[in-house]
Amino acid sequence: EILDHLRLEKGNIAIVIGGRNVGRVGRIVEVKQVFKRASSIVSLVDKDENVFHTSLNYIFVIGRDKPAISLPEGAWK
């Protein structure tokens, strides 16, 4: 049973599932979509207010105001 649908949009919380930022959690600040999905870039801000960027292919949305899944202690506010 599907309980909710989390969209890839500004303000939602996401975890990075690949690349050099793998495992980082952050709030989506901006999504720069280009014609080729692999070239699209997502900007996020982590719990320490550090901004980082990663490919759209490496983003998995996990919540709106707070993560809908359990995370290791210290991964998010």
C-alpha positions as CSV (number, residue, x, y, z in Angstrom):
1,E,0.0,0.0,0.0
2,I,1.4,3.4,-1.0
3,L,1.0,5.9,1.9
4,D,2.6,9.0,0.4
5,H,4.3,10.4,-2.7
6,L,7.4,12.5,-2.2
7,R,8.3,14.8,-5.1
8,L,11.6,16.1,-6.2
9,E,11.0,19.7,-5.4
10,K,12.5,22.6,-3.5
11,G,12.3,22.3,0.3
12,N,12.1,18.5,0.4
13,I,14.7,16.3,2.1
14,A,16.8,14.0,0.0
15,I,19.7,11.5,0.5
16,V,22.5,11.1,-2.0
17,I,22.8,7.5,-3.3
18,G,25.8,7.8,-5.5
19,G,28.9,9.8,-6.4
20,R,31.3,11.5,-4.1
21,N,28.6,12.8,-1.8
22,V,27.0,9.4,-1.2
23,G,25.3,9.2,2.1
24,R,24.8,12.9,2.6
25,V,21.4,14.2,3.6
26,G,20.1,17.7,2.7
27,R,17.2,19.9,1.9
28,I,16.8,20.6,-1.8
29,V,17.5,24.2,-2.6
30,E,17.4,24.1,-6.4
31,V,17.0,21.7,-9.3
32,K,18.7,22.7,-12.5
33,Q,17.1,20.5,-15.1
34,V,18.6,20.3,-18.6
35,F,17.5,18.3,-21.6
36,K,19.6,15.2,-20.6
37,R,18.7,14.0,-17.1
38,A,22.3,12.9,-16.5
39,S,23.4,16.5,-16.8
40,S,20.8,17.9,-14.4
41,I,22.2,19.2,-11.1
42,V,20.6,19.4,-7.7
43,S,21.8,21.8,-5.0
44,L,21.2,20.8,-1.4
45,V,22.0,22.3,2.1
46,D,23.0,19.9,4.9
47,K,22.3,20.0,8.6
48,D,25.4,22.3,9.1
49,E,24.1,24.7,6.4
50,N,26.8,23.6,3.9
51,V,25.7,23.8,0.3
52,F,26.6,20.9,-2.0
53,H,25.7,19.8,-5.5
54,T,25.2,16.4,-7.1
55,S,23.7,14.8,-10.2
56,L,19.9,14.4,-10.3
57,N,20.6,10.7,-10.9
58,Y,22.0,10.4,-7.4
59,I,19.0,11.9,-5.5
60,F,16.4,10.0,-3.5
61,V,13.7,12.1,-1.8
62,I,13.1,10.9,1.8
63,G,10.8,13.5,3.3
64,R,9.2,16.9,3.4
65,D,9.7,18.7,6.8
66,K,11.5,15.7,8.3
67,P,12.8,12.4,6.9
68,A,10.0,9.7,6.5
69,I,12.7,7.0,7.1
70,S,15.0,6.5,10.1
71,L,18.5,7.8,9.6
72,P,21.7,7.3,11.6
73,E,22.0,9.7,14.5
74,G,23.5,12.9,13.4
75,A,22.7,12.6,9.7
76,W,19.9,15.2,10.0
77,K,18.7,17.8,12.5
